[in-house]
Amino acid sequence: MIDQNSQYNQLPKELDSVFSELEMNKHLRQAGIKKSFGFSCSYLFQL
């Protein structure tokens, strides 16, 4: 059976901690990257 992961729980733990430590969401906002609907920019960037 295939495990169903949450859409925000796709990254391995190691990569998730790197994205948090580097504050990627903050840098995406400062770069002016915005979306009006759908998945968030940070989610798409992590994919």
PyMOL commands that place a pseudoatom at each C-alpha (Angstrom):
pseudoatom trace, name=CA, resn=MET, resi=1, chain=A, elem=C, hetatm=0, pos=[0.000, 0.000, 0.000]
pseudoatom trace, name=CA, resn=ILE, resi=2, chain=A, elem=C, hetatm=0, pos=[1.257, 3.505, -0.814]
pseudoatom trace, name=CA, resn=ASP, resi=3, chain=A, elem=C, hetatm=0, pos=[1.465, 5.958, 2.071]
pseudoatom trace, name=CA, resn=GLN, resi=4, chain=A, elem=C, hetatm=0, pos=[-0.416, 9.211, 1.570]
pseudoatom trace, name=CA, resn=ASN, resi=5, chain=A, elem=C, hetatm=0, pos=[1.769, 12.166, 2.541]
pseudoatom trace, name=CA, resn=SER, resi=6, chain=A, elem=C, hetatm=0, pos=[0.465, 15.628, 3.213]
pseudoatom trace, name=CA, resn=GLN, resi=7, chain=A, elem=C, hetatm=0, pos=[1.268, 18.062, 0.414]
pseudoatom trace, name=CA, resn=TYR, resi=8, chain=A, elem=C, hetatm=0, pos=[3.529, 19.962, 2.827]
pseudoatom trace, name=CA, resn=ASN, resi=9, chain=A, elem=C, hetatm=0, pos=[5.251, 16.804, 4.066]
pseudoatom trace, name=CA, resn=GLN, resi=10, chain=A, elem=C, hetatm=0, pos=[6.979, 15.763, 0.826]
pseudoatom trace, name=CA, resn=LEU, resi=11, chain=A, elem=C, hetatm=0, pos=[10.565, 16.692, 1.646]
pseudoatom trace, name=CA, resn=PRO, resi=12, chain=A, elem=C, hetatm=0, pos=[12.900, 14.475, 3.651]
pseudoatom trace, name=CA, resn=LYS, resi=13, chain=A, elem=C, hetatm=0, pos=[13.479, 15.768, 7.186]
pseudoatom trace, name=CA, resn=GLU, resi=14, chain=A, elem=C, hetatm=0, pos=[17.019, 16.875, 6.316]
pseudoatom trace, name=CA, resn=LEU, resi=15, chain=A, elem=C, hetatm=0, pos=[15.894, 19.137, 3.461]
pseudoatom trace, name=CA, resn=ASP, resi=16, chain=A, elem=C, hetatm=0, pos=[12.989, 20.530, 5.441]
pseudoatom trace, name=CA, resn=SER, resi=17, chain=A, elem=C, hetatm=0, pos=[15.359, 21.677, 8.186]
pseudoatom trace, name=CA, resn=VAL, resi=18, chain=A, elem=C, hetatm=0, pos=[17.683, 23.276, 5.586]
pseudoatom trace, name=CA, resn=PHE, resi=19, chain=A, elem=C, hetatm=0, pos=[14.788, 25.279, 4.085]
pseudoatom trace, name=CA, resn=SER, resi=20, chain=A, elem=C, hetatm=0, pos=[13.814, 26.425, 7.580]
pseudoatom trace, name=CA, resn=GLU, resi=21, chain=A, elem=C, hetatm=0, pos=[17.384, 27.322, 8.588]
pseudoatom trace, name=CA, resn=LEU, resi=22, chain=A, elem=C, hetatm=0, pos=[18.005, 29.303, 5.390]
pseudoatom trace, name=CA, resn=GLU, resi=23, chain=A, elem=C, hetatm=0, pos=[14.633, 31.095, 5.816]
pseudoatom trace, name=CA, resn=MET, resi=24, chain=A, elem=C, hetatm=0, pos=[13.681, 30.420, 2.195]
pseudoatom trace, name=CA, resn=ASN, resi=25, chain=A, elem=C, hetatm=0, pos=[10.138, 31.811, 2.625]
pseudoatom trace, name=CA, resn=LYS, resi=26, chain=A, elem=C, hetatm=0, pos=[11.535, 35.161, 3.758]
pseudoatom trace, name=CA, resn=HIS, resi=27, chain=A, elem=C, hetatm=0, pos=[13.883, 35.337, 0.769]
pseudoatom trace, name=CA, resn=LEU, resi=28, chain=A, elem=C, hetatm=0, pos=[11.110, 34.448, -1.687]
pseudoatom trace, name=CA, resn=ARG, resi=29, chain=A, elem=C, hetatm=0, pos=[8.968, 37.285, -0.279]
pseudoatom trace, name=CA, resn=GLN, resi=30, chain=A, elem=C, hetatm=0, pos=[11.878, 39.747, -0.421]
pseudoatom trace, name=CA, resn=ALA, resi=31, chain=A, elem=C, hetatm=0, pos=[12.500, 38.783, -4.053]
pseudoatom trace, name=CA, resn=GLY, resi=32, chain=A, elem=C, hetatm=0, pos=[8.925, 39.822, -4.815]
pseudoatom trace, name=CA, resn=ILE, resi=33, chain=A, elem=C, hetatm=0, pos=[7.766, 36.355, -5.847]
pseudoatom trace, name=CA, resn=LYS, resi=34, chain=A, elem=C, hetatm=0, pos=[3.994, 36.247, -5.417]
pseudoatom trace, name=CA, resn=LYS, resi=35, chain=A, elem=C, hetatm=0, pos=[1.069, 34.150, -6.579]
pseudoatom trace, name=CA, resn=SER, resi=36, chain=A, elem=C, hetatm=0, pos=[-2.592, 35.034, -6.633]
pseudoatom trace, name=CA, resn=PHE, resi=37, chain=A, elem=C, hetatm=0, pos=[-4.046, 31.533, -6.225]
pseudoatom trace, name=CA, resn=GLY, resi=38, chain=A, elem=C, hetatm=0, pos=[-3.159, 27.844, -6.055]
pseudoatom trace, name=CA, resn=PHE, resi=39, chain=A, elem=C, hetatm=0, pos=[-0.187, 26.364, -4.269]
pseudoatom trace, name=CA, resn=SER, resi=40, chain=A, elem=C, hetatm=0, pos=[2.092, 28.690, -2.336]
pseudoatom trace, name=CA, resn=CYS, resi=41, chain=A, elem=C, hetatm=0, pos=[5.400, 29.875, -3.798]
pseudoatom trace, name=CA, resn=SER, resi=42, chain=A, elem=C, hetatm=0, pos=[7.371, 28.118, -1.086]
pseudoatom trace, name=CA, resn=TYR, resi=43, chain=A, elem=C, hetatm=0, pos=[5.616, 24.822, -1.789]
pseudoatom trace, name=CA, resn=LEU, resi=44, chain=A, elem=C, hetatm=0, pos=[6.335, 25.056, -5.514]
pseudoatom trace, name=CA, resn=PHE, resi=45, chain=A, elem=C, hetatm=0, pos=[9.951, 26.075, -4.868]
pseudoatom trace, name=CA, resn=GLN, resi=46, chain=A, elem=C, hetatm=0, pos=[10.459, 23.046, -2.622]
pseudoatom trace, name=CA, resn=LEU, resi=47, chain=A, elem=C, hetatm=0, pos=[9.109, 20.735, -5.309]
for i in range(1, 47): cmd.bond("trace and resi %d" % i, "trace and resi %d" % (i + 1))
show_as sticks, trace
zoom trace
